[in-house]
């Protein structure tokens, strides 16, 4: 085991695959969740697609909330080889991560696994990094408005700063074109790591990415984007993307939670969000 700048790297053996699946089935036991709408139309992303962008740039997160606790699940995505974006509550939660008061709402650690596929012989085809909280070298970031609060939806986004170039060959979601989009309806896709997909299985066998595309998602003036994607616990932090002009796979929102019985929702990527992203990239570089 090697400790690098407070981020923990270690090699795990393949027999731990079943443990990995269990972690994903126990995914994200936190209040900010979401739900399928009507018939669940999500589908699994196959191994071939997982090897190419954009799916290669989407990560499963295994979040250890307190010492000795079972990990919970989340999703993140690369915007830089060392920066993974996620929902703020995946890396900061005063209620859920405060079992260890010295962590001040931050998790003990987060394992970042790009394109995880627990159905494959090698569930971590692109490697992984375990990022550990150290107060003097905190690798987690959230919008300033989330600090000190449990639920502040427009501020519910954050980042994990890696110590390695884990995402160097996996691609990165462009975000800046999203900040200048006017009021518009666009076709969009959301992909992440839920633990239940009703259309294919009654209980997801852990650690498999799912995707869903909609013909129309409205990007309005509000920082919160509501949509009818089917989502489940574990998908918080998933990217919502579309094509903008000549730019493909532009991340336009970060999935966070449900808004009502009919609408799940995410944080729209605006110029304010992009400014935070630039700061975090500078800090990780």
C-alpha positions, 0 to 999 in steps of 0.5 A, a space after each residue: 500500500 502506498 500513500 500519496 498526498 493523502 490519497 490511498 492506492 492499493 491493489 485488490 484481488 479479483 475475489 473481492 468482486 462479490 464484495 464490490 457487488 454487495 457495496 453497489 447493491 447497498 448503494 447510497 443510503 442517503 436522503 437525497 435519492 431519486 426514482 423511476 418514473 412510470 416504466 423503467 427504460 434504463 439499459 445496461 452499458 455493455 463492455 464495448 461501450 464502456 471502453 470508449 468515451 463518453 462512458 469510459 469517463 464515468 466513474 462508480 464511487 464507493 464512499 466510506 462515510 465513517 470508520 468501519 462503515 460499509 461503503 455507499 455508492 455514487 457516480 462521478 465523471 471526469 472533466 480533467 484527468 485529475 478532477 471527477 465531478 459529482 453531486 455535492 452530497 456524495 462528498 459532503 453531508 453533515 448528517 450522514 458523514 458526521 459519525 466521525 466528527 473530526 471529518 466535519 461532514 466529509 467522508 473517510 474515503 472515496 474509491 473512484 472506479 472509471 467504467 466499473 463493470 462488476 459483470 466482467 472478469 476485471 471489474 476495474 478495467 481502467 484502474 482506480 484510486 482511493 481518495 482519503 480525507 486528510 484535514 490538512 490536505 482535503 481532496 474533496 470540494 463542494 460549492 461554498 453554499 453547501 458548507 454548513 448545510 444539509 440540503 441546498 439544491 442549487 449548491 449540490 455539486 462538488 469534485 474529487 481531486 485525484 493525485 494521479 492522472 487516472 483519467 488521462 486516456 479516458 476522455 473528459 466531458 466538456 462543460 464550457 459550451 453548456 454555460 452559454 446555452 440559452 433557454 432551449 430543449 435538447 435531446 440528452 442522455 444520463 448514465 450512472 451506477 444505480 442499484 435497481 433497474 426494473 426494466 432488465 432485472 428486479 435488483 441490479 447485480 451491483 456495479 453495472 453502468 446504466 444509461 437512458 436517453 430522452 428526446 427532450 430536456 428543457 434547459 431553462 433559466 433556473 439552476 435546477 433542471 427537472 427531467 423524466 430520466 429514471 434514476 435510483 440511489 447510486 446515480 447521484 453525480 451522474 452526467 447529463 449530456 447533449 451535443 452543442 454545435 460542433 461540441 459532442 457529449 457536452 455535460 449540461 447538468 449534474 444529477 442530484 435527486 428527485 424534485 417531485 413524484 414526476 420529476 427527477 432533477 440535477 444542477 444545471 452547469 452554468 457559468 458559475 459552475 464552470 468557474 468552480 470547475 476551473 478553480 478545481 482543475 487549477 488546484 489539481 494540476 
